[in-house]
C-alpha cells in the first residue's frame, strides 16, 4: 500500500504531464528530456508502468530524435533497451586515446558523458567489458585529490586547468561506480567520493557545492545509499 505522501507525489506528476506525454517546460526547453526520463524511472520504481501516463511518456521518448551522448544514454537507461541508440553511442567513444566519451564524435571527452554512458551500458548488460573497463579507469584517473569530480579533468598531471569538484558530478560518478562495483574494484575511489560528498552536507540538511539544491540532494542520497 502506498503512503499518502507517495500517492500525492504520483498524483502531482501525473497532473503535470504535458499533452504530448513529456514533462518539463515548453517544447523548446532543454530540461524536458531529462525531466521526462526522471519521471519515467520514478514510475518504474513505484510499479506504475501499466498507466496511460507511463505509456504516453514512453511513446514520446521513443519518438525523439537524439544525437548527444547524454540524451542517448538517458534514453537507453530509461527504456532498458539498446535499439539503434547503442550504435550511435558507441560511435562517439574515443577508443584511441582515452576510452571515454564526449558529447558527440570527436568532441572533447568529459566526466559527465562518460559516466552516463557507462550507466546506460550497464543497464543493458553491454557485453564488451574492454569498453566498460577503459571508460571506468578513465574516471578513476580523473578523480580530483579531494575525492570529487568536476565536469572536465585536467589536461595533464599537475595541471590546474580542470574543473574543481562539485556535488552534482561527484554523485553521478559515484553512482556509476556503485552499479559497476560488483565487477570492478573501485572501492578506493568510492570511499574518497563518499568522504567528499559527506563534507558537502549543509546546515539545512541538504547537499550542494554552495547552497543546497533539491536535485543535488536527491542525487547524493541515492549515490550514498547505493554505495553502502
Steps between C-alpha positions, in 0.01 A plus 500: 500500500622848417540767764303823453826679419577261215144513369503879507836510327388269223180699458709815463721340234204364307318834510802695372566279197499690173245415234766333284600262781808686621576693817681828545479843343383589152608292201812712448619456860827314554372336818211318336684176416686452831182592688297247305762229546508567875121468525498182289755341735300618801188335360700181447609503865139528615367238256296750302595354161146395409362854515418720203739765633787254478399374156473854365839590643666195346341579165632856518849387597519240225397760244777748575793546263801506730864557416699590811669247726313607813154482338571169327624358830195623690262342248684167506495507881130587523384245242752230598543417132778587260316532169686707245619740772781271604672513161505879502611510863791263439601698190564802725752306709858626482652154472850608397607743772277494806232231476251765614211700355436858398170653396540397136752313290841673511386740775718542808437216744364585842392340826125558467451340160729212592317429825154511339614277214634244746173496693312439176732216394462336839120525482494297174785267604720610212732204437832668411669529837808661343291803404355524849830452682682760289234763571487405866873539545482833320264619775725357771788697350307827489398498865623815671725489805206595727310188389251673274460565130440805285358489149838510329829357630840666484680459171819372664637376829559796726305742282233713663278553196232248593169575667491503879292226657127552536219305667299436183785345305638304794161346579454388140846342478458333838170350386677375184761330718225353717336315211834368376658411835392136484726452197780752549706598803414865554487501881777753551346753262154441648622557855665829400184613321283417802732697726484798264121496479455478876695824536245671274196451719382845601354612835148476354556127438519526123796460270656740254838639406387834643137517610280190509293402197226241474658325201849477650358381831297226333794389284733496800269296721446248221874467441589478869235240578598290197864518606416334830 
